[in-house]
Amino acid sequence: MEFPEMQDKIKELKTCDESFKAMSDRYHQLDHKIRGLECSNIPTEDHHFTQLKMERLQLKDKIYNILMN
């Protein structure tokens, strides 16, 4: 997960906040899929690939905002 300096807070939120856990799980799922596609030399201009990266970025922003509040 991103934000290694906040691992304790992330663990706490994942255990007590189902919404945060779902966002975190989805982020990891997307990140794994995107990294796999990148390693397979899938063209990065692909619309679906771009959508996956945009969703991952939006989730990262939401997670960051929760961590900072």
C-alpha positions, 0 to 999 in steps of 0.5 A: 500500500502507498503511504508507508508512514501511515501503516498503523492508521491504515491497519486500524481503519481497515479493521474498524471501517468497512468502507475504507477496507473496501476502498483499500482492497479495490485499490490493491486489486487495481494496482495488481491488475495495472502492474500486470498489464504494464509488465505484459507490454499492453499499449498504454493508450488503450481506453480500458487501461486508462480507465483503470489507472484513473480509478486507481488514482481516484481511490488513492486520493480518497484514501489519502484524504481519509488518512489526513483527517 
